[in-house]
Amino acid sequence: MLTSMLASTQAATLVIGDWVYAVVMALVQGLTEFIPVSSSGQLSILNMLFGGEPAGAVDFYFFLHIPTLIAAIVYFRNDIKDIIISWLPANRESMSAQRRITVFLIIAMLVTGPMGLVFSSRLDAYAANMFILGSMFIVTALMLVSSEYALQKMKQHRSMDKLTPARAAGIGFIQGLAVIPGISRSGSTIAAGLWMGMSREQATRFSFLLTIPVIVAGSLRDTVRWVQGDLVLPSFWISAIAFVIAGIVGYLTIAWMIRLVQRTSLNFFAIYAALLGVILIFLHFYL
């Protein structure tokens, strides 16, 4: 009887642990997907603290990107609607700016896609290596600081529709590097937008719009793996609650971030990323 009681206690602890793990991961994903501190890097650190398996953690990261995708679609629904209807023949002239933005998003994605495939086979190893994580957080910090410096040197800012194909490709290339945990996808693309001459607000909107096709592509791949039974996730209810939490927090974070960048430097995020990177590298050598 004592053995059965101990087994029941261990099972209950495991379930509670699963709930805590999933809820914390969902909160962090919803918050950090849209602020420049690398959601994958933060989740990798949390997964180490929880003692999770790297392969299963990467699957859960990708799963939690789906609700943040939905959050971005809901928040930018008017922008998306304008982009779609701009391709109607009747709107060819009046909505040319939206058509150009669509072309630039596509160019950026065409550059990002192959880079994601190159790095994807190594994600488990990257996510479990504190030296790589720490180094990439420092790379994120350097991107943010240098982009703020570039912004201060600009006399005139471009809007999203005033990019060029080459500049859009450059943003796509930088975004491709953000597949590596520790390099912030939003931070790298916002930084690239600033390097390309956009204002903080315009660079942030372009970055968040670019989130949508990126996550759609990843979600399609994971849906196939889910159907095939290859995707490792927590139980249905735990995954469902985590899904809702990540979506709500993601939506609120987008709204907050859009307002924040209009008046605040990104250097505060750079300081956080740099300090975290130094701590991780220190722990790598001295743990």
ABEGO torsion letter per residue (X at the ends): XAAAAAAAAAAAAAAAAAAAAAAAAAAAAAAAAABBAGAAAAAAAAAAAAGBBAAAAAAAAAAAAAAAAAAAAAAAAAAAAAAAAAABAAAAAAAAAAAAAAAAAAAAAAAAAAAAAAAAAAAAAAAABAAAAAAAAAAAAAAAAAAAAAAAABABBBBAAABBAAAAAAAAAAAAAAABBGBBAAAAAAAAAAAAGBBAAAAAAAAAAAAAAAAAAAAAAAAAAAAAGABBBBBAAAAAAAAAAAAAAAAAAAAAAAAAAAABBAAAAAAAAAAAAAAAAAAAAAX
